Amino acid sequence: MKKKILITLSIIVVIILLIYVPLVIYISHMAKQDTKVKSDVIVVLGEGAMGGISCFGPRCQHGFVPHPHDNPCLVSRINQAVSLYKNHYAPKILMSGGTDKEDNVNEAETMKTIAMKDGIPGADILTENKSTSTYENLVFSQNILNKAGLHSAIIVTDPATNARAGLIASKLHYTYSLSPDMNTTCSHLSDYSLREPLAIIDYFLSGKI
């Protein structure tokens, strides 16, 4: 019995050393890679549209009433895309993200509204408003880009997701570069060490990368 336990533990250790640790290192390395080049379009991968609750008015606790506000993690990605656009890296932006189940708010439409407030013309913003995952972001966006004759893309996401986005884009034969939002405060240690390694393993096993 002890021998079986030792064998099982040994296998787990080998898996961690050969797969998990290299993945964490790769994800951390890719988080810092900004490879942007001038392209046809900037593709912004979605995030939950609403970031929580702020309170205003006389009926909330301590004299305020709940009021939803934009997710700062999403706003930070949009700021990155707006900066790229204004610095002439691409003449178009595609916002990609479906409707959040939690608040029934569409990510892509929210992103477009925020970008327009930052001075981006609505005519230069495309939307993909049905995706519910990073993989769908890029699959559904690719269909729109092909129809619009846009052949090269700068992909914007948070640093922790940069590696997975690149792997998916390569699998889908995008002509792409990466420009992660380095100003975000929304990539945490657990993203690098737990969420993203497991997500990449899952995507690999399901043939998405």
Secondary structure, DSSP 8 states (H G I E B T S, - for coil): -HHHHHHHHHHHHHHIIIIIHHHHHHHHHHTT-------SEEEEE---SEEEEEEESSSSTTT-EEEEEE-HHHHHHHHHHHHHHHTTS-S-EEEE--B-TTT--BHHHHHHHHHHHTT--GGGEEEE----SHHHHHHHHHHHHHHHT---EEEE--GGGHHHHHHHHHHTT--EEE---TT-S---HHIIIIIHHHHHHHHHHTT--
